[in-house]
C-alpha cells in the first residue's frame, strides 16, 4: 500500500507511519517545515518513507503534497488527514482571534483541504481510501478550555460522514479514525504543571491513556483491512472505557504519580 499521512512528523501521525513501514508499506509524511520533515524521515530510517513540507491550511500546499506523493509513489491508496494543533488551554473569552482562527484553519479547514484534494484525484482513478482523525469533542462532549478544538473535531465527524454519503459507491471510501487518549506531546501539554486540575487530568490519563505504539499498532491493522465506505475505526471504545474505570485500581500511577 502507498500511504500519505499529513502531520506525520510527530505524535500519532509519526507513530502510524512507523507501523505502516514495519508492515512493509510505503509512506509519505508531511510536516509544517522542510526541517521537521527531513528530521522525521531520518528518525524513521527507511528507504520507503518520503517527507514533504505542507501547511494543510493552504490548499496550494496540499495540492503540492499530493503531486509529490504521486511522483514518488505513482499511486496513492490511503490518505490520512491527521495534521492538527491544540488550542491554548483557556476559556474562549480569553482567547485572541488569531489563537482560535489558527485551530479552525488547521484542524478543520486543513482537513477539508486534504479531503478535497485526495477525493478529487482518487475519484478520477475510481479508487482510494481517505481517513479523517477525530479527537476530543467529536462525540459532542464539552471540555472547558478546549471548546475551539472540540468544535473543530465535532465538525470533522459531521463533515466526514456527510462526504462518505456523497461519494456513495464511487470506489473511493471515506472513514474516521478515533485514537482515544494517546501519550504524545499534544496530550502531555495538559499536565506540565502540578496544579489540582493537572493532578485530576493525570488520574484520567492513568486510566484511559495509552502509548502511541500500542494505539497505532491496532489502528494501522484496521485501516489496512478495511474495505468499507463510512467506516469508523476506534481504539478507545465505550465498553473499553467502562472496563477501565471499573478496574481503575490496577492503573494507579501507571504513567504519572498522583496525590
Protein Blocks (a to p, Z undefined) as FASTA:
>chain_A
ZZddehilgcjllmmmmmmmmnopacddddfbfklmmmmmmmnopakbccddddfklmkl
mmmmmmmmmmmnopafbdcdfbccddddddfklpcfklmmmmmmmmmmmmmmmmmmmmmm
mmmnopacddddddehjnopacehilmmmmmmmmmmmmmmmmmmmnmmnopacddddebj
addfklmmmmmbccfklmmmmmmmmmmgccfklmmmmmmmmmmmpcbehiacdfbdfklm
mmmmmmmmmmgoklbccZZ
